[in-house]
Amino acid sequence: MAIATIDTSAALIENDIVVFGLIAATLGLVFWLASGPTPFWKKFFAWVPALLLCYFIPAFYNTVGLIDGENSALYNPIASRVLLPAALVLLTLSIDLKGILKLGPRLLFVYCMATIGIVLGAIVSFQLMEWVWPAAVAGDTWKGMAALAGSWIGGGANMVAMREVYEVDATLFGQFAVVDVAIASMLLATWLFLANRSAQIDAASGADTTAIDDMQARISAYEAANARIPTLTDLMVIIGVGFGIVGLAHALASPLAAWFGANVANASRFSLDSGFVWVVLLATAAGLGLSFTRVRRLEDAGASKIGTACLYFLIACIGMQMDFTKLFDRLELILIGLIWMLVHVGVLWFAARLVKAPLFYMAVGSQGNVGAAASAPVVAAAFHPTLAPVGVLLGTVGYATGTVVAYGTGQILRVMAGG
C-alpha cells in the first residue's frame, strides 16, 4: 500500500538504530504475550490478533511523536527493499504449487471479483459524492482516486505510476495516501480479526472448505514427517539463499527497468520501468523456481518461519508511518474511501456467496488487491501458516495488473468528472 506523508519533525527518538531496537522489542513483547503467559493474555489474544498489535502499536508511536516513521530508513530501504523480497523468496521456495492449483477456479473467480469491486467502488463512490457533496469530487479529485485505485488493485509502485501518468498534485496525492493507509489498515484489521473466527463463519455460511482443508492436512503431514531442528548451517544457508537472491534481484532490476523504459512503448503504464516492481517479480520468480528443486527442503529447517518474521517486521514498519491525526484533514476523502471499500466488500461477499467460497478466499482475494505482496501473505498466514504462499501469489498478481486496470479506472473517472 501507499505511505502517508507525516510531519513528525519533533520526534523524541531520531536515531534509526534506537527505533529498530524499539520496534524489535515491541514485536518480541507482543508475541511473548500472545503465547499466553497468563490467563488474561490468553483471553486477550483470543480476540485481538497479535498481528494487529504489530501494526497499530508502531502507528501509535508515530502519532504521539515518539518516532518519525516517515523519515526513518527502516521502511525504505530496509523493510520494503530488503526484508520484503527476502520474505517473498523464503515463502515461495517452499510453495506447493500443485496444491494451490487444486484450490480451483473459485479462488481465481473471487480474486477477479475483488478487483472488479475496486473498480466499481471508485465509480459508485464518485457518483454518490457528486450527488450529495459535489465539492468533495470537484477539480482534480478524480486524479487522486485514479492513483488510489493503483494502490488498491496493485501496490505502492502502481500508485506512484498513476501519479506520474495523471500528473497528480503532490498535496492531493499525499491526502489520498492518508486515505489509503487509513482505509486499508481498517480492512487489514478486519480480515485479521475475522481470521480467528473463520471456522464458525464458514460453517454458518455453508462454505465449501474441502480444498483448503486438504491442502493444510497435506502440508502439515509433510512438515511432521520432515521437520527438523535447524542447525547453524541450515540457518546460514537459509539467510544466504534469501538475501543472496535479494541482492541479485536488485542488481538486475535497475538495468531491466531502464531497458524496458527506453525500449518498450508504454512501459511506465505497466510499471515495467520501476526497479522495485522488478525486484518483487524477480524475487518471487526465483522463489517459485527454487520450489521445484532440492532447495525446497530448506523449509524443513524453517525457511518460511524466517520469511514470516521478515513480514512481521515489514508490517510494523508500515504501521510506524501512519499518523492517526492526519485522518481529519479532509474528511470527505475518508468518506469517499469508506464508500469505495464498502462496495468492494459487497461485491466480494456476493461473489463468495455465489460459489460458496470460504472466508479465506474473500480475505486473501481482497488483500491480494488492496494490500498486495506486503500484507496478503500475512492475512493468508493468519488463517493458517501453510496458506501464506497463496497470499504471495495473489499479491504479486496485483503488481502486474494494477497499473493497467487503474489506468482504465482513471479514464472512466475522467469522463465522469467532465474532463
C-alpha positions in Angstrom: 0.0 0.0 0.0 1.0 3.7 -0.3 2.6 5.6 2.5 1.2 8.7 4.1 3.2 11.9 4.5 3.7 12.6 8.2 5.2 15.6 9.9 6.9 14.3 13.0 9.9 16.6 12.9 9.9 16.8 16.7 10.1 13.1 17.2 11.6 12.1 20.6 13.7 9.3 19.0 15.5 10.2 15.8 18.3 7.5 15.8 17.2 4.7 13.5 19.2 2.1 15.5 17.2 3.0 18.6 14.0 2.9 16.6 15.0 -0.5 15.3 15.5 -1.7 18.8 12.2 -0.3 19.9 10.3 -2.0 17.1 12.1 -5.3 17.6 11.4 -5.2 21.3 7.8 -4.4 20.7 7.4 -7.3 18.3 9.1 -9.6 20.8 6.8 -8.4 23.6 3.7 -8.8 21.6 4.5 -12.4 20.5 5.6 -13.3 24.0 2.3 -12.1 25.4 0.4 -13.8 22.6 2.0 -17.1 23.8 -0.3 -16.8 26.8 2.0 -16.4 29.9 -1.2 -15.6 32.0 -4.9 -16.4 31.6 -5.6 -12.7 30.9 -3.3 -12.6 27.9 -4.7 -15.9 26.6 -8.2 -14.4 26.6 -7.0 -11.0 25.2 -5.3 -12.6 22.2 -8.2 -14.9 21.6 -10.0 -11.7 20.5 -7.2 -9.4 19.4 -4.8 -10.9 16.8 -1.1 -10.3 17.6 -0.5 -9.1 14.0 -3.0 -6.3 14.6 -0.9 -5.0 17.5 2.2 -5.3 15.4 0.6 -2.9 13.1 -1.0 -0.4 15.4 1.4 -0.1 18.2 4.1 1.4 15.9 1.4 3.6 14.4 0.8 4.9 18.0 4.5 5.6 18.5 4.5 7.7 15.3 1.2 9.5 16.1 2.4 10.7 19.6 5.8 11.8 18.2 7.9 9.1 19.8 9.4 8.2 16.5 9.5 9.7 13.0 8.1 6.9 10.8 8.1 8.9 7.5 11.8 9.9 7.6 13.1 6.6 9.1 15.2 4.4 6.9 13.7 1.3 8.5 10.8 1.1 6.0 12.8 2.2 2.9 15.2 0.8 2.1 15.5 -1.9 4.9 12.0 -3.3 5.2 10.5 -2.7 1.8 13.6 -3.2 -0.3 15.4 -5.9 1.6 13.1 -7.8 4.0 10.0 -7.9 1.7 11.8 -9.5 -1.2 13.7 -11.8 1.2 10.3 -12.9 2.6 9.0 -13.5 -0.9 11.9 -15.8 -1.6 11.7 -17.7 1.6 7.9 -18.1 1.5 7.7 -19.1 -2.1 10.6 -21.6 -2.2 8.5 -23.9 -0.1 5.4 -23.4 -2.1 3.2 -26.3 -3.0 2.2 -25.0 -6.5 0.2 -28.1 -7.4 -1.7 -27.9 -4.1 -2.5 -24.3 -4.7 -3.8 -25.1 -8.2 -6.0 -27.7 -6.6 -7.8 -24.8 -4.8 -9.5 -24.4 -8.1 -11.2 -21.7 -10.2 -13.3 -20.5 -7.2 -10.3 -18.7 -5.7 -9.4 -17.0 -9.0 -13.0 -16.0 -9.5 -13.2 -14.4 -6.1 -9.9 -12.6 -6.7 -11.1 -11.2 -10.0 -14.4 -10.1 -8.4 -12.4 -8.4 -5.7 -10.6 -6.4 -8.5 -13.9 -5.6 -10.1 -15.2 -4.5 -6.7 -12.4 -1.9 -6.5 -13.2 -0.5 -10.0 -17.0 -0.4 -9.2 -16.2 1.1 -5.8 -14.4 4.0 -7.5 -17.3 4.7 -9.8 -20.0 4.4 -7.2 -18.2 6.5 -4.6 -17.5 9.2 -7.1 -21.1 9.3 -8.3 -22.6 9.3 -4.9 -20.4 12.1 -3.6 -21.2 14.1 -6.8 -24.8 13.9 -5.8 -24.6 14.6 -2.1 -21.3 16.5 -1.7 -20.2 17.9 -5.1 -17.3 19.8 -3.7 -15.7 16.6 -2.5 -15.1 15.4 -6.0 -14.6 18.7 -7.7 -11.5 19.7 -9.6 -8.7 17.1 -9.8 -10.1 14.7 -7.2 -10.6 12.1 -9.8 -6.8 12.0 -10.4 -6.2 11.2 -6.8 -8.8 8.5 -7.0 -7.0 7.0 -10.0 -3.8 6.9 -8.1 -5.6 5.3 -5.1 -7.0 2.7 -7.5 -3.5 1.9 -8.5 -2.6 1.1 -4.9 -5.8 -0.8 -4.1 -5.5 -3.0 -7.2 -1.7 -3.4 -7.2 0.5 -1.6 -4.7 2.6 1.5 -3.9 4.5 1.2 -7.2 1.3 1.2 -9.1 0.0 4.2 -7.2 3.2 6.2 -8.0 2.8 5.1 -11.6 -0.7 6.5 -11.7 0.6 9.7 -10.1 3.0 10.1 -13.0 0.5 9.2 -15.7 -2.2 11.6 -14.5 0.2 14.2 -13.1 -1.5 14.2 -9.6 -0.7 17.3 -7.5 1.7 16.4 -4.6 -0.7 17.7 -1.9 -3.7 15.8 -3.4 -1.5 12.7 -3.7 -0.5 12.9 -0.1 -4.1 13.3 1.1 -5.1 10.2 -0.8 -2.1 8.4 0.6 -3.6 9.1 4.0 -6.9 7.6 2.8 -5.0 4.6 1.5 -3.3 3.9 4.8 -6.4 4.6 6.9 -8.9 2.5 5.0 -6.6 -0.3 4.0 -5.5 -0.5 7.7 -9.1 -0.9 8.8 -9.7 -3.6 6.1 -6.5 -5.4 7.2 -7.6 -5.2 10.8 -11.0 -6.6 9.8 -9.6 -9.6 8.0 -7.1 -10.3 10.8 -9.9 -10.2 13.3 -12.2 -12.4 11.3 -9.4 -15.0 10.6 -9.7 -16.3 14.2 -13.4 -17.0 13.6 -13.2 -18.4 10.1 -14.4 -21.8 11.1 -17.6 -20.5 12.7 -18.2 -18.1 9.8 -17.7 -20.8 7.1 -20.0 -23.2 9.0 -22.7 -20.6 9.3 -22.5 -19.7 5.6 -22.2 -23.3 4.3 -18.9 -22.6 2.5 -17.0 -25.5 1.0 -13.6 -25.6 2.7 -12.6 -29.0 1.4 -9.8 -27.8 -0.9 -8.2 -25.7 1.9 -8.6 -28.5 4.5 -6.9 -30.9 2.1 -4.0 -28.6 1.5 -3.5 -27.8 5.2 -3.6 -31.5 6.0 -1.1 -32.4 3.3 1.4 -29.8 4.2 1.0 -30.4 7.9 1.7 -34.1 7.3 4.7 -33.3 5.2 6.1 -30.9 7.9 5.5 -33.5 10.6 7.4 -36.1 8.7 10.3 -33.9 7.5 10.7 -31.1 10.0 14.0 -31.0 11.9 15.7 -28.8 14.4 17.7 -26.3 12.3 21.4 -26.3 12.6 23.6 -23.2 12.3 24.4 -24.4 8.8 20.7 -24.6 8.0 20.1 -21.1 9.2 23.1 -19.6 7.4 22.1 -21.3 4.1 18.5 -20.0 4.5 19.8 -16.5 5.1 22.3 -16.9 2.3 19.7 -18.0 -0.2 17.1 -15.4 0.8 19.3 -12.3 0.9 21.6 -13.5 -1.9 18.6 -13.6 -4.2 17.6 -10.1 -2.9 21.0 -8.8 -3.9 20.8 -10.4 -7.3 17.3 -9.1 -7.8 18.4 -5.6 -7.1 21.4 -5.9 -9.3 19.2 -7.0 -12.2 16.2 -4.7 -11.5 17.8 -1.4 -12.4 19.1 -2.4 -15.8 15.9 -4.2 -16.6 13.7 -1.2 -15.6 16.0 1.1 -17.6 15.9 -1.2 -20.7 12.1 -1.5 -20.6 11.7 2.2 -20.0 13.8 3.0 -23.0 12.7 0.3 -25.5 9.2 -0.8 -24.6 6.3 1.5 -25.5 4.1 2.4 -22.5 6.4 0.6 -20.1 5.5 3.0 -17.4 1.8 2.2 -17.8 2.6 -1.4 -16.7 5.2 -0.3 -14.1 7.9 -2.1 -16.1 10.2 0.9 -15.7 10.1 0.6 -11.9 13.1 -1.1 -10.3 11.0 -2.1 -7.3 8.5 -3.9 -9.4 11.3 -5.9 -11.0 12.8 -6.7 -7.6 9.4 -8.1 -6.4 8.9 -10.1 -9.7 12.4 -11.5 -9.7 12.4 -12.4 -6.0 9.0 -14.2 -6.5 10.1 -15.9 -9.7 13.3 -17.1 -8.0 11.4 -18.5 -5.1 9.0 -20.3 -7.3 11.9 -21.7 -9.4 13.6 -23.0 -6.3 10.4 -24.7 -5.2 10.9 -27.2 -7.9 14.5 -28.0 -6.7 16.0 -29.6 -3.7 16.4 -26.1 -2.2 12.7 -26.6 -1.2 14.0 -28.8 1.6 15.1 -25.7 3.4 11.5 -25.5 4.6 12.2 -28.5 6.7 14.5 -26.3 8.8 12.0 -23.4 8.9 12.7 -21.2 5.9 9.1 -19.9 5.9 9.3 -19.0 9.6 12.3 -16.8 8.9 10.4 -15.3 5.9 7.3 -14.7 8.1 9.5 -12.9 10.7 10.6 -10.6 8.0 7.0 -9.9 7.1 6.1 -9.1 10.7 8.9 -6.5 10.8 7.7 -5.1 7.5 4.1 -4.8 8.8 5.5 -2.9 11.9 7.4 -0.6 9.7 4.4 0.1 7.6 2.4 0.9 10.7 5.0 3.3 12.0 4.4 5.6 9.1 0.7 6.1 10.0 -0.4 9.2 11.8 -4.0 8.9 13.2 -4.3 12.7 13.4 -4.0 13.2 9.7 -7.3 11.5 9.1 -9.2 14.6 9.9 -7.5 17.0 7.3 -10.0 16.1 4.6 -12.9 14.1 6.0 -14.7 14.0 2.6 -11.8 11.9 1.2 -12.1 9.5 4.0 -15.8 9.2 3.2 -15.0 8.5 -0.4 -12.6 5.8 0.7 -15.2 4.2 3.0 -17.9 4.1 0.4 -15.4 2.7 -2.1 -14.3 -0.1 0.2 -17.9 -1.0 1.2 -18.7 -1.5 -2.4 -15.6 -3.7 -2.8 -16.5 -5.8 0.2 -20.1 -6.0 -1.0 -19.1 -7.3 -4.4 -16.7 -9.7 -2.8 -19.4 -11.0 -0.4 -21.8 -11.6 -3.3 -19.1 -13.5 -5.3 -18.2 -15.7 -2.3 -21.9 -16.5 -1.7 -22.4 -17.3 -5.4 -19.8 -20.0 -5.4 -19.9 -20.9 -1.7 -16.4 -19.8 -1.1 -14.9 -19.8 2.4 -13.9 -16.6 4.3 -10.2 -17.3 3.4 -11.0 -16.8 -0.3 -12.6 -13.5 0.5 -9.8 -12.3 2.7 -6.9 -13.3 0.5 -8.7 -12.2 -2.7 -9.4 -8.8 -1.1 -5.9 -8.3 0.4 -4.2 -9.6 -2.7 -5.6 -6.4 -4.3 -5.6 -3.8 -1.5 -2.5 -5.0 0.4 -0.6 -6.6 -2.4 2.5 -8.7 -1.6 3.2 -6.8 1.6 0.2 -8.0 3.6 -1.7 -10.6 1.5 0.6 -13.4 2.8 0.2 -12.1 6.3 -3.5 -12.3 6.1 -3.3 -15.7 4.5 -0.9 -16.9 7.3 -3.4 -15.6 9.9 -5.8 -18.3 8.7 -3.1 -21.0 8.6 0.7 -20.7 8.2 0.7 -23.1 5.3 -1.6 -20.8 3.3 0.9 -17.9 3.2 2.2 -18.7 -0.3 -1.4 -18.3 -1.7 -1.3 -14.7 -0.5 2.2 -14.2 -2.0 1.0 -15.3 -5.4 -2.2 -13.3 -5.5 -0.3 -10.3 -4.1 2.2 -10.3 -6.9 -0.5 -10.7 -9.5 -1.7 -7.3 -8.4 1.6 -5.7 -9.3 1.2 -7.0 -12.8 -2.4 -5.9 -13.3 -2.7 -2.8 -11.0 -1.4 -0.2 -13.3 -3.4 -1.0 -16.5 -6.7 -1.6 -14.5 -6.1 1.6 -12.5 -5.4 3.5 -15.7 -8.7 2.3 -17.2 -10.5 3.3 -13.9 -8.9 6.7 -14.2 -10.2 7.2 -17.7 -13.7 6.4 -16.5 -13.4 8.8 -13.6 -12.1 11.5 -16.0 -15.2 11.2 -18.2 -17.5 11.3 -15.1 -15.7 14.4 -13.9 -16.2 16.0 -17.3 -12.5 16.0 -18.1 
